Amino acid sequence: MTEHSEGIERLLVIMARLRDPERGCPWDVAQDFASIAPYTIEEAYEVADAIDRGDFDDLRDELGDLLLQVVFHAQMAQEQGRFDFSDVAAAICDKMERRHPHVFGDVVIADEQAQSVAWEQHKRAERAGTNDNSALAGIARGLPEWQRATKLQKRAATVGFDWPDVEPVLEKLHEEIDEVRAEFAKGTGHDALEDEIGDVLFVCVNLARHAKVDFGNALRRANAKFERRFRRMEAFAAADAVALADLDLAQQDAYWDRAKAEEKQR
């Protein structure tokens, strides 16, 4: 047995012990697929955060946390007689070999773009055996909505339903923003505004896709920028022996401008 397989076996034994109704952890025993799912999503984001920060020690730990989520789900499935961890591993191995015939077979793929096309063709063929024949079939509803929007748009583009370039996307964005303004002017209810703001966000995802920018990464960078500048605002205010909450918006904006200017000088 290799060191890697020993580590996996040890983790499987630990998870089984945690789930033991008599000797296990009461919290772990009480969980089910639905209660664990949010933790699975959270751990995936923490992996992405460690990568974004370039912290590889943290990345190692976060990947372990994510692996634990896979083992947790597999253990619960095994308890119900559905499948176990080895079935999970075998399924992904089979899928990778099936979807990479140019690596594990004799098919020739010219480049990365051709591989992306072939990948979608493999996925489409796999979906052909289901009852849903839509081009949008199989897009998970549990995804963060911006990711689901990206996948919906990409899938629609495979049958030609897509703007040819970025210009009409920008025009559509202006149009949707004008519709939001109109709803505010009319004083309509929450649902109408939610619909129109949703349209703006959907077009923003499309804009990022056409620009070949990852929407999630772009939003993460915007969040990091805001947090960095806001913390500098707080530091400036503290140095002046004042609290941001005691200042009006114009005074706060002055600190914000200082934070921006400081970044540009670096």
GROMACS elastic network, one bead per residue, 0.5 to 0.9 nm:
[ bonds ]
;  ai    aj funct       b0    kb
    1     4     6  0.82005   500
    1     5     6  0.62142   500
    1     6     6  0.64450   500
    2     5     6  0.52315   500
    2     6     6  0.61268   500
    2     7     6  0.86490   500
    3     6     6  0.50719   500
    3     7     6  0.62759   500
    3     8     6  0.88216   500
    4     7     6  0.51767   500
    4     8     6  0.64479   500
    4     9     6  0.87446   500
    5     8     6  0.50715   500
    5     9     6  0.60948   500
    5    10     6  0.85063   500
    6     9     6  0.50884   500
    6    10     6  0.60633   500
    6    11     6  0.85967   500
    7    10     6  0.51341   500
    7    11     6  0.62557   500
    7    12     6  0.87088   500
    8    11     6  0.51029   500
    8    12     6  0.62181   500
    8    13     6  0.86839   500
    9    12     6  0.50779   500
    9    13     6  0.62259   500
    9    14     6  0.86287   500
   10    13     6  0.51586   500
   10    14     6  0.62021   500
   10    15     6  0.86782   500
   11    14     6  0.50387   500
   11    15     6  0.61557   500
   11    16     6  0.85990   500
   11    68     6  0.77547   500
   11    71     6  0.77836   500
   12    15     6  0.51506   500
   12    16     6  0.61756   500
   12    17     6  0.86247   500
   12    68     6  0.89341   500
   12    71     6  0.66535   500
   12    72     6  0.86414   500
   12    75     6  0.78707   500
   12    85     6  0.82055   500
   13    16     6  0.51311   500
   13    17     6  0.61926   500
   13    18     6  0.86546   500
   14    17     6  0.51239   500
   14    18     6  0.61968   500
   14    19     6  0.87192   500
   15    18     6  0.50444   500
   15    19     6  0.62905   500
   15    20     6  0.86866   500
   15    28     6  0.88440   500
   15    68     6  0.81556   500
   15    71     6  0.71018   500
   15    72     6  0.65573   500
   15    75     6  0.70847   500
   16    19     6  0.51627   500
   16    20     6  0.62003   500
   16    24     6  0.82539   500
   16    72     6  0.86257   500
   16    75     6  0.66410   500
   17    20     6  0.50609   500
   17    21     6  0.87588   500
   17    23     6  0.70465   500
   17    24     6  0.54891   500
   17    25     6  0.81135   500
   18    21     6  0.84204   500
   18    23     6  0.75796   500
   18    25     6  0.51099   500
   18    26     6  0.82215   500
   18    27     6  0.87889   500
   18    28     6  0.60914   500
   18    29     6  0.69794   500
   19    22     6  0.86768   500
   19    23     6  0.81455   500
   19    24     6  0.52620   500
   19    25     6  0.65978   500
   19    26     6  0.81255   500
   19    27     6  0.88209   500
   19    28     6  0.57364   500
   19    30     6  0.84283   500
   19    31     6  0.89278   500
   19    72     6  0.88671   500
   19    75     6  0.80811   500
   19    76     6  0.82687   500
   20    23     6  0.54235   500
   20    25     6  0.75258   500
   20    26     6  0.89848   500
   20    28     6  0.88044   500
   20    29     6  0.68226   500
   21    24     6  0.58382   500
   21    25     6  0.81285   500
   21    26     6  0.79191   500
   21    29     6  0.62784   500
   22    25     6  0.87111   500
   22    26     6  0.89883   500
   23    26     6  0.88134   500
   24    27     6  0.87101   500
   24    28     6  0.74808   500
   24    29     6  0.68162   500
   25    28     6  0.53403   500
   25    29     6  0.61084   500
   25    30     6  0.86400   500
   26    29     6  0.51471   500
   26    30     6  0.61752   500
   26    31     6  0.89659   500
   27    30     6  0.52484   500
   27    31     6  0.66857   500
   28    31     6  0.54875   500
   28    32     6  0.87434   500
   28    72     6  0.89620   500
   29    32     6  0.83154   500
   31    34     6  0.80778   500
   31    35     6  0.58865   500
   31    36     6  0.65880   500
   31    76     6  0.88454   500
   32    35     6  0.54002   500
   32    36     6  0.62475   500
   32    37     6  0.86368   500
   32    73     6  0.82220   500
   32    76     6  0.71738   500
   33    36     6  0.53372   500
   33    37     6  0.60552   500
   33    72     6  0.87984   500
   33    73     6  0.64762   500
   33    76     6  0.74919   500
   33    77     6  0.87070   500
   34    37     6  0.53097   500
   34    38     6  0.77202   500
   35    38     6  0.67602   500
   35    39     6  0.79592   500
   36    39     6  0.53826   500
   36    40     6  0.64510   500
   36    69     6  0.77409   500
   36    72     6  0.82215   500
   36    73     6  0.78645   500
   37    40     6  0.50483   500
   37    41     6  0.64684   500
   37    42     6  0.87083   500
   37    69     6  0.84357   500
   37    73     6  0.87200   500
   38    41     6  0.51989   500
   38    42     6  0.61523   500
   38    43     6  0.86637   500
   39    43     6  0.60597   500
   39    44     6  0.85981   500
   39    66     6  0.88739   500
   39    69     6  0.75826   500
   40    43     6  0.52716   500
   40    44     6  0.64064   500
   40    45     6  0.88928   500
   40    65     6  0.87264   500
   40    66     6  0.66219   500
   40    68     6  0.88889   500
   40    69     6  0.56176   500
   40    70     6  0.79734   500
   41    44     6  0.51988   500
   41    45     6  0.64937   500
   41    46     6  0.88209   500
   41    66     6  0.87836   500
   41   143     6  0.87786   500
   42    45     6  0.51987   500
   42    46     6  0.63084   500
   42    47     6  0.88013   500
   42    66     6  0.88604   500
   43    47     6  0.62766   500
   43    48     6  0.87251   500
   43    62     6  0.67874   500
   43    63     6  0.80452   500
   43    65     6  0.64543   500
   43    66     6  0.53907   500
   43    69     6  0.81016   500
   44    47     6  0.51364   500
   44    48     6  0.64723   500
   44    49     6  0.87477   500
   44    62     6  0.81179   500
   44    63     6  0.81753   500
   44    65     6  0.88134   500
   44    66     6  0.63059   500
   45    49     6  0.61422   500
   45    50     6  0.87060   500
   46    50     6  0.62159   500
   46    51     6  0.86184   500
   46    59     6  0.83344   500
   46    62     6  0.63949   500
   46    63     6  0.87115   500
   46    66     6  0.88197   500
   47    50     6  0.52512   500
   47    51     6  0.63699   500
   47    52     6  0.86689   500
   47    58     6  0.83179   500
   47    59     6  0.59622   500
   47    60     6  0.86710   500
   47    61     6  0.87049   500
   47    62     6  0.53143   500
   47    63     6  0.61917   500
   47    65     6  0.88168   500
   47    66     6  0.77530   500
   48    51     6  0.51133   500
   48    52     6  0.61025   500
   48    53     6  0.86688   500
   48    59     6  0.83958   500
   49    53     6  0.62015   500
   49    54     6  0.85412   500
   49    55     6  0.88141   500
   49    59     6  0.84584   500
   49   220     6  0.89214   500
   50    53     6  0.51241   500
   50    54     6  0.60660   500
   50    55     6  0.53492   500
   50    56     6  0.69647   500
   50    57     6  0.86235   500
   50    58     6  0.59930   500
   50    59     6  0.51383   500
   50    60     6  0.89202   500
   50    62     6  0.75777   500
   51    55     6  0.63928   500
   51    56     6  0.71972   500
   51    58     6  0.86761   500
   51    59     6  0.64818   500
   52    55     6  0.79055   500
   52   217     6  0.87746   500
   52   220     6  0.89784   500
   53    56     6  0.85930   500
   54    58     6  0.88082   500
   54    59     6  0.82127   500
   55    58     6  0.54053   500
   55    59     6  0.60981   500
   55    60     6  0.88357   500
   56    60     6  0.61014   500
   56    61     6  0.86083   500
   57    60     6  0.52881   500
   57    61     6  0.66437   500
   57    62     6  0.88063   500
   58    61     6  0.51084   500
   58    62     6  0.60418   500
   58    63     6  0.85030   500
   59    62     6  0.50016   500
   59    63     6  0.59549   500
   59    64     6  0.84430   500
   60    63     6  0.52941   500
   60    64     6  0.63593   500
   60    65     6  0.88637   500
   61    64     6  0.50595   500
   61    65     6  0.63852   500
   61    66     6  0.87814   500
   62    66     6  0.62083   500
   62    67     6  0.85332   500
   63    67     6  0.60462   500
   63    68     6  0.85092   500
   64    68     6  0.61543   500
   64    69     6  0.87707   500
   65    68     6  0.50608   500
   65    69     6  0.66013   500
   66    69     6  0.51505   500
   66    70     6  0.67803   500
   66    71     6  0.89163   500
   67    70     6  0.51730   500
   67    71     6  0.63356   500
   67    72     6  0.85715   500
   68    72     6  0.59369   500
   68    73     6  0.86434   500
   69    73     6  0.62932   500
   69    74     6  0.85514   500
   70    73     6  0.53466   500
   70    74     6  0.61490   500
   70    75     6  0.85975   500
   70    85     6  0.80881   500
   70    88     6  0.88216   500
   71    74     6  0.50040   500
   71    75     6  0.60009   500
   71    76     6  0.86454   500
   71    84     6  0.87734   500
   71    85     6  0.65662   500
   72    75     6  0.51892   500
   72    76     6  0.63933   500
   72    77     6  0.87142   500
   73    76     6  0.52358   500
   73    77     6  0.62228   500
   73    78     6  0.86237   500
   73    84     6  0.88568   500
   73    85     6  0.86621   500
   74    77     6  0.50378   500
   74    78     6  0.60814   500
   74    79     6  0.86467   500
   74    82     6  0.89919   500
   74    83     6  0.69432   500
   74    84     6  0.51429   500
   74    85     6  0.51491   500
   74    86     6  0.87801   500
   74    87     6  0.87511   500
   74    88     6  0.74436   500
   75    78     6  0.50104   500
   75    79     6  0.62531   500
   75    80     6  0.87826   500
   75    83     6  0.85182   500
   75    84     6  0.63792   500
   75    85     6  0.71396   500
   76    79     6  0.51222   500
   76    80     6  0.65416   500
   76    81     6  0.88561   500
   76    82     6  0.88382   500
   76    83     6  0.89737   500
   76    84     6  0.84213   500
   77    80     6  0.51400   500
   77    81     6  0.63117   500
   77    82     6  0.52177   500
   77    83     6  0.55477   500
   77    84     6  0.63023   500
   77    85     6  0.88067   500
   78    82     6  0.57071   500
   78    83     6  0.51354   500
   78    85     6  0.79375   500
   79    82     6  0.76736   500
   79    83     6  0.85652   500
   79    84     6  0.85061   500
   80    83     6  0.80389   500
   81    84     6  0.81054   500
   83    86     6  0.81143   500
   83    87     6  0.59493   500
   83    88     6  0.74929   500
   84    87     6  0.53216   500
   84    88     6  0.65453   500
   84    89     6  0.89554   500
   85    89     6  0.62743   500
   85    90     6  0.85645   500
   86    89     6  0.50661   500
   86    90     6  0.60114   500
   86    91     6  0.84771   500
   87    90     6  0.50138   500
   87    91     6  0.59821   500
   87    92     6  0.86881   500
   88    91     6  0.51986   500
   88    92     6  0.64581   500
   88    93     6  0.86772   500
   89    92     6  0.54366   500
   89    93     6  0.61841   500
   89    94     6  0.86524   500
   90    93     6  0.50476   500
   90    94     6  0.60738   500
   90    95     6  0.85409   500
   91    94     6  0.51836   500
   91    95     6  0.61689   500
   91    96     6  0.86919   500
   92    96     6  0.60692   500
   92    97     6  0.85643   500
   93    96     6  0.52462   500
   93    97     6  0.62522   500
   93    98     6  0.85046   500
   94    97     6  0.52963   500
   94    98     6  0.60112   500
   94    99     6  0.85628   500
   95    98     6  0.50105   500
   95    99     6  0.59952   500
   95   100     6  0.84644   500
   96    99     6  0.52151   500
   96   100     6  0.60288   500
   96   101     6  0.89080   500
   97   100     6  0.52312   500
   97   101     6  0.65388   500
   97   103     6  0.78436   500
   97   104     6  0.60132   500
   97   105     6  0.84238   500
   98   101     6  0.61370   500
   98   104     6  0.81021   500
   98   105     6  0.89800   500
   98   122     6  0.81411   500
   99   102     6  0.85932   500
   99   118     6  0.81537   500
   99   119     6  0.63035   500
   99   122     6  0.61591   500
   99   123     6  0.80833   500
  100   103     6  0.54069   500
  100   104     6  0.61965   500
  100   105     6  0.76085   500
  100   107     6  0.86169   500
  100   115     6  0.86520   500
  100   118     6  0.89261   500
  100   119     6  0.80235   500
  101   104     6  0.50333   500
  101   106     6  0.64889   500
  101   107     6  0.55433   500
  101   108     6  0.81706   500
  101   109     6  0.89529   500
  102   105     6  0.54226   500
  102   106     6  0.57551   500
  102   108     6  0.53303   500
  102   109     6  0.60942   500
  102   115     6  0.89332   500
  103   106     6  0.74875   500
  103   107     6  0.78033   500
  103   108     6  0.86641   500
  104   107     6  0.85727   500
  105   108     6  0.88224   500
  109   112     6  0.80663   500
  109   114     6  0.62362   500
  109   115     6  0.61479   500
  109   118     6  0.83163   500
  110   113     6  0.81482   500
  110   114     6  0.60930   500
  110   115     6  0.75909   500
  111   114     6  0.53318   500
  111   115     6  0.62844   500
  111   116     6  0.88533   500
  112   116     6  0.62989   500
  112   117     6  0.88093   500
  113   116     6  0.51113   500
  113   117     6  0.64545   500
  113   118     6  0.86902   500
  114   117     6  0.51340   500
  114   118     6  0.61630   500
  114   119     6  0.85529   500
  115   119     6  0.59404   500
  115   120     6  0.86144   500
  116   119     6  0.50446   500
  116   120     6  0.63913   500
  116   121     6  0.86982   500
  117   120     6  0.53242   500
  117   121     6  0.63274   500
  117   122     6  0.88219   500
  117   158     6  0.89688   500
  118   122     6  0.62277   500
  118   123     6  0.86667   500
  119   122     6  0.51604   500
  119   123     6  0.62999   500
  119   124     6  0.86160   500
  120   123     6  0.50234   500
  120   124     6  0.60206   500
  120   125     6  0.85409   500
  120   155     6  0.88564   500
  120   158     6  0.86678   500
  121   124     6  0.50023   500
  121   125     6  0.61446   500
  121   126     6  0.86111   500
  122   125     6  0.51245   500
  122   126     6  0.62539   500
  122   127     6  0.87291   500
  123   126     6  0.50460   500
  123   127     6  0.62685   500
  123   128     6  0.86931   500
  124   127     6  0.50968   500
  124   128     6  0.62283   500
  124   135     6  0.81044   500
  124   137     6  0.88321   500
  125   128     6  0.50792   500
  125   129     6  0.76440   500
  126   129     6  0.63881   500
  126   130     6  0.81883   500
  127   130     6  0.55229   500
  127   131     6  0.85146   500
  127   132     6  0.77268   500
  127   133     6  0.74537   500
  127   137     6  0.73910   500
  127   138     6  0.73732   500
  128   131     6  0.78607   500
  128   132     6  0.78939   500
  128   133     6  0.65505   500
  129   132     6  0.85435   500
  129   133     6  0.86790   500
  130   133     6  0.71463   500
  130   137     6  0.89915   500
  132   135     6  0.87243   500
  132   136     6  0.87383   500
  132   137     6  0.59363   500
  132   138     6  0.82633   500
  133   136     6  0.82008   500
  133   137     6  0.65640   500
  134   137     6  0.51728   500
  134   138     6  0.89042   500
  135   138     6  0.87703   500
  135   152     6  0.89418   500
  135   155     6  0.62725   500
  135   156     6  0.66408   500
  135   158     6  0.80134   500
  135   159     6  0.76682   500
  136   139     6  0.64066   500
  136   151     6  0.84822   500
  136   152     6  0.63280   500
  136   155     6  0.60191   500
  136   156     6  0.69722   500
  137   140     6  0.87685   500
  137   155     6  0.89807   500
  138   141     6  0.88810   500
  139   142     6  0.89606   500
  139   143     6  0.84841   500
  139   148     6  0.70540   500
  139   151     6  0.70339   500
  139   152     6  0.73309   500
  140   143     6  0.59657   500
  140   148     6  0.73137   500
  141   144     6  0.82570   500
  141   145     6  0.82055   500
  141   148     6  0.72664   500
  142   145     6  0.81946   500
  142   148     6  0.84485   500
  143   146     6  0.80657   500
  143   147     6  0.62250   500
  143   148     6  0.57709   500
  144   147     6  0.54231   500
  144   148     6  0.63275   500
  144   149     6  0.87394   500
  145   149     6  0.60104   500
  145   150     6  0.85719   500
  146   149     6  0.50114   500
  146   150     6  0.62884   500
  146   151     6  0.87413   500
  146   201     6  0.82212   500
  146   202     6  0.76735   500
  146   205     6  0.67240   500
  146   215     6  0.73898   500
  146   216     6  0.75641   500
  147   150     6  0.50878   500
  147   151     6  0.62875   500
  147   152     6  0.86124   500
  147   205     6  0.85979   500
  147   215     6  0.80648   500
  147   216     6  0.78034   500
  148   151     6  0.50808   500
  148   152     6  0.60473   500
  148   153     6  0.85530   500
  149   152     6  0.50924   500
  149   153     6  0.61754   500
  149   154     6  0.85721   500
  149   202     6  0.65676   500
  149   205     6  0.68827   500
  149   206     6  0.81429   500
  150   153     6  0.52190   500
  150   154     6  0.61048   500
  150   155     6  0.85332   500
  150   202     6  0.85278   500
  150   205     6  0.63265   500
  150   206     6  0.69866   500
  150   208     6  0.89916   500
  150   209     6  0.70950   500
  150   215     6  0.84330   500
  151   154     6  0.50468   500
  151   155     6  0.59640   500
  151   156     6  0.84639   500
  152   155     6  0.52220   500
  152   156     6  0.61452   500
  152   157     6  0.85877   500
  153   156     6  0.51129   500
  153   157     6  0.61284   500
  153   158     6  0.88662   500
  153   161     6  0.83536   500
  153   162     6  0.75967   500
  153   205     6  0.88162   500
  153   206     6  0.71365   500
  153   209     6  0.85815   500
  154   157     6  0.50239   500
  154   158     6  0.66177   500
  154   162     6  0.84127   500
  154   209     6  0.83785   500
  155   158     6  0.52971   500
  155   159     6  0.75104   500
  155   161     6  0.88439   500
  156   159     6  0.57665   500
  156   160     6  0.68091   500
  156   161     6  0.53403   500
  156   162     6  0.69573   500
  157   162     6  0.50082   500
  157   163     6  0.84973   500
  158   161     6  0.73155   500
  158   162     6  0.85164   500
  159   162     6  0.84932   500
  160   163     6  0.86734   500
  162   165     6  0.86856   500
  163   166     6  0.74266   500
  163   167     6  0.86435   500
  163   168     6  0.66773   500
  163   169     6  0.70300   500
  163   210     6  0.87230   500
  164   167     6  0.85128   500
  164   168     6  0.79530   500
  165   168     6  0.68035   500
  165   169     6  0.74340   500
  165   210     6  0.67931   500
  165   211     6  0.89437   500
  166   169     6  0.51548   500
  166   170     6  0.63396   500
  166   171     6  0.88304   500
  166   206     6  0.88765   500
  166   207     6  0.66704   500
  166   210     6  0.58959   500
  166   211     6  0.71277   500
  167   170     6  0.51907   500
  167   171     6  0.63460   500
  167   172     6  0.86780   500
  168   172     6  0.60471   500
  168   173     6  0.85113   500
  169   172     6  0.50144   500
  169   173     6  0.61608   500
  169   174     6  0.87675   500
  169   203     6  0.69311   500
  169   204     6  0.84633   500
  169   206     6  0.71405   500
  169   207     6  0.60144   500
  169   210     6  0.83293   500
  170   174     6  0.63984   500
  170   175     6  0.86581   500
  170   203     6  0.83847   500
  170   204     6  0.88107   500
  170   207     6  0.71237   500
  171   174     6  0.52364   500
  171   175     6  0.62723   500
  171   176     6  0.87663   500
  172   176     6  0.61443   500
  172   177     6  0.85901   500
  172   200     6  0.86981   500
  172   203     6  0.71817   500
  173   176     6  0.51701   500
  173   177     6  0.61961   500
  173   178     6  0.86157   500
  173   199     6  0.86273   500
  173   200     6  0.62708   500
  173   201     6  0.88810   500
  173   203     6  0.59511   500
  173   204     6  0.71368   500
  173   207     6  0.84131   500
  174   177     6  0.51480   500
  174   178     6  0.62064   500
  174   179     6  0.87170   500
  174   200     6  0.87129   500
  175   178     6  0.51657   500
  175   179     6  0.64093   500
  175   180     6  0.89021   500
  175   200     6  0.88625   500
  176   180     6  0.64101   500
  176   181     6  0.87719   500
  176   196     6  0.68867   500
  176   197     6  0.79394   500
  176   199     6  0.65051   500
  176   200     6  0.55186   500
  176   203     6  0.81802   500
  177   180     6  0.50486   500
  177   181     6  0.63521   500
  177   182     6  0.86746   500
  177   196     6  0.80301   500
  177   197     6  0.78856   500
  177   199     6  0.87530   500
  177   200     6  0.63817   500
  178   181     6  0.50076   500
  178   182     6  0.62028   500
  178   183     6  0.87345   500
  179   183     6  0.62807   500
  179   184     6  0.87285   500
  179   196     6  0.66560   500
  179   197     6  0.88159   500
  180   183     6  0.51322   500
  180   184     6  0.63701   500
  180   185     6  0.86507   500
  180   192     6  0.89164   500
  180   193     6  0.66261   500
  180   196     6  0.55652   500
  180   197     6  0.64263   500
  180   200     6  0.82646   500
  181   184     6  0.51524   500
  181   185     6  0.61582   500
  181   186     6  0.86551   500
  182   186     6  0.61453   500
  182   187     6  0.85601   500
  183   186     6  0.51046   500
  183   187     6  0.61454   500
  183   188     6  0.57729   500
  183   189     6  0.83875   500
  183   192     6  0.71675   500
  183   193     6  0.63151   500
  183   196     6  0.79968   500
  184   187     6  0.50597   500
  184   188     6  0.66731   500
  184   189     6  0.89696   500
  184   193     6  0.75528   500
  185   188     6  0.79946   500
  188   191     6  0.82817   500
  188   192     6  0.64975   500
  188   193     6  0.72569   500
  189   192     6  0.57285   500
  189   193     6  0.66435   500
  189   194     6  0.88001   500
  190   193     6  0.52457   500
  190   194     6  0.60223   500
  190   195     6  0.86617   500
  191   195     6  0.62139   500
  191   196     6  0.87337   500
  192   195     6  0.51664   500
  192   196     6  0.63363   500
  192   197     6  0.86267   500
  193   196     6  0.51319   500
  193   197     6  0.59469   500
  193   198     6  0.82432   500
  194   197     6  0.52424   500
  194   198     6  0.59136   500
  194   199     6  0.85988   500
  195   198     6  0.50554   500
  195   199     6  0.63307   500
  195   200     6  0.88968   500
  196   199     6  0.50264   500
  196   200     6  0.64756   500
  196   201     6  0.88282   500
  197   200     6  0.50189   500
  197   201     6  0.63358   500
  197   202     6  0.86264   500
  198   201     6  0.51019   500
  198   202     6  0.61032   500
  198   203     6  0.86347   500
  199   202     6  0.50379   500
  199   203     6  0.62330   500
  199   204     6  0.85848   500
  200   203     6  0.52367   500
  200   204     6  0.62064   500
  200   205     6  0.87926   500
  201   205     6  0.63053   500
  201   206     6  0.86541   500
  202   205     6  0.51917   500
  202   206     6  0.64119   500
  202   207     6  0.87477   500
  203   207     6  0.60728   500
  203   208     6  0.86088   500
  204   208     6  0.62403   500
  204   209     6  0.85666   500
  204   215     6  0.83285   500
  205   208     6  0.51508   500
  205   209     6  0.62046   500
  205   210     6  0.87469   500
  205   214     6  0.87338   500
  205   215     6  0.61964   500
  206   210     6  0.62150   500
  206   211     6  0.85253   500
  207   210     6  0.52415   500
  207   211     6  0.61451   500
  207   212     6  0.85480   500
  207   213     6  0.84456   500
  207   215     6  0.89735   500
  208   212     6  0.60333   500
  208   214     6  0.64104   500
  208   215     6  0.57529   500
  208   218     6  0.84655   500
  209   213     6  0.59103   500
  209   214     6  0.69663   500
  209   215     6  0.74807   500
  210   213     6  0.75910   500
  211   214     6  0.87273   500
  212   215     6  0.89928   500
  213   216     6  0.87522   500
  213   217     6  0.78216   500
  213   218     6  0.71029   500
  214   217     6  0.53001   500
  214   218     6  0.61334   500
  214   219     6  0.86455   500
  215   218     6  0.50657   500
  215   219     6  0.61493   500
  215   220     6  0.85400   500
  216   219     6  0.51259   500
  216   220     6  0.60526   500
  216   221     6  0.85754   500
  217   221     6  0.61143   500
  217   222     6  0.85396   500
  218   221     6  0.51674   500
  218   222     6  0.62366   500
  218   223     6  0.86450   500
  219   223     6  0.60622   500
  219   224     6  0.85152   500
  220   223     6  0.50244   500
  220   224     6  0.60945   500
  220   225     6  0.84981   500
  221   224     6  0.50271   500
  221   225     6  0.60201   500
  221   226     6  0.85290   500
  222   225     6  0.50462   500
  222   226     6  0.61272   500
  222   227     6  0.85742   500
  223   226     6  0.51527   500
  223   227     6  0.61296   500
  223   228     6  0.85073   500
  224   227     6  0.51357   500
  224   228     6  0.59789   500
  224   229     6  0.85386   500
  225   228     6  0.51207   500
  225   229     6  0.61346   500
  225   230     6  0.84243   500
  226   229     6  0.52859   500
  226   230     6  0.59208   500
  226   231     6  0.84891   500
  227   230     6  0.51051   500
  227   231     6  0.60713   500
  227   232     6  0.85928   500
  228   231     6  0.53614   500
  228   232     6  0.64257   500
  228   233     6  0.88305   500
  228   259     6  0.86074   500
  229   232     6  0.50178   500
  229   233     6  0.62418   500
  229   234     6  0.87508   500
  229   256     6  0.67324   500
  229   258     6  0.89959   500
  229   259     6  0.54540   500
  229   260     6  0.68030   500
  229   263     6  0.84815   500
  230   234     6  0.63608   500
  230   235     6  0.86711   500
  230   255     6  0.87737   500
  230   256     6  0.70407   500
  230   259     6  0.78176   500
  231   234     6  0.50248   500
  231   235     6  0.62294   500
  231   236     6  0.86629   500
  231   259     6  0.88574   500
  232   236     6  0.60987   500
  232   237     6  0.85320   500
  232   255     6  0.81009   500
  232   256     6  0.79967   500
  232   258     6  0.85976   500
  232   259     6  0.58515   500
  233   236     6  0.51172   500
  233   237     6  0.61882   500
  233   238     6  0.85553   500
  233   244     6  0.79332   500
  233   252     6  0.76572   500
  233   253     6  0.89707   500
  233   254     6  0.89002   500
  233   255     6  0.52158   500
  233   256     6  0.58403   500
  233   257     6  0.89063   500
  233   258     6  0.78151   500
  233   259     6  0.63064   500
  234   237     6  0.51183   500
  234   238     6  0.60588   500
  234   239     6  0.85665   500
  234   243     6  0.75114   500
  234   244     6  0.65781   500
  234   255     6  0.83439   500
  235   238     6  0.50565   500
  235   239     6  0.61473   500
  235   240     6  0.86740   500
  236   239     6  0.51354   500
  236   240     6  0.64390   500
  236   241     6  0.87632   500
  236   242     6  0.88372   500
  236   255     6  0.68395   500
  236   258     6  0.85952   500
  236   259     6  0.84893   500
  237   240     6  0.50500   500
  237   241     6  0.62418   500
  237   242     6  0.52200   500
  237   243     6  0.59461   500
  237   244     6  0.63356   500
  237   252     6  0.88008   500
  237   255     6  0.75598   500
  238   242     6  0.55777   500
  238   243     6  0.65095   500
  238   244     6  0.84286   500
  239   242     6  0.76304   500
  240   243     6  0.86915   500
  242   245     6  0.86710   500
  242   246     6  0.72301   500
  242   247     6  0.80887   500
  243   246     6  0.54276   500
  243   247     6  0.70465   500
  244   247     6  0.53619   500
  244   248     6  0.82416   500
  244   251     6  0.86122   500
  244   252     6  0.66218   500
  245   248     6  0.78649   500
  245   252     6  0.88151   500
  247   250     6  0.80248   500
  247   251     6  0.58618   500
  247   252     6  0.62439   500
  248   251     6  0.54380   500
  248   252     6  0.62949   500
  248   253     6  0.86882   500
  249   253     6  0.59724   500
  249   254     6  0.85838   500
  250   253     6  0.50168   500
  250   254     6  0.63467   500
  250   255     6  0.89803   500
  251   254     6  0.51119   500
  251   255     6  0.67510   500
  251   256     6  0.88497   500
  252   255     6  0.52514   500
  252   256     6  0.63468   500
  252   257     6  0.87917   500
  253   257     6  0.61229   500
  253   258     6  0.85602   500
  254   257     6  0.51433   500
  254   258     6  0.63419   500
  254   259     6  0.87688   500
  255   259     6  0.62627   500
  255   260     6  0.87272   500
  256   259     6  0.50666   500
  256   260     6  0.62974   500
  256   261     6  0.86256   500
  257   260     6  0.50706   500
  257   261     6  0.60643   500
  257   262     6  0.85019   500
  258   261     6  0.50716   500
  258   262     6  0.60644   500
  258   263     6  0.87027   500
  259   262     6  0.51478   500
  259   263     6  0.64371   500
  259   264     6  0.88959   500
  260   263     6  0.52389   500
  260   264     6  0.64301   500
  260   265     6  0.89048   500
  261   264     6  0.51608   500
  261   265     6  0.64291   500
  262   265     6  0.53045   500
  262   266     6  0.68530   500
  263   266     6  0.54423   500
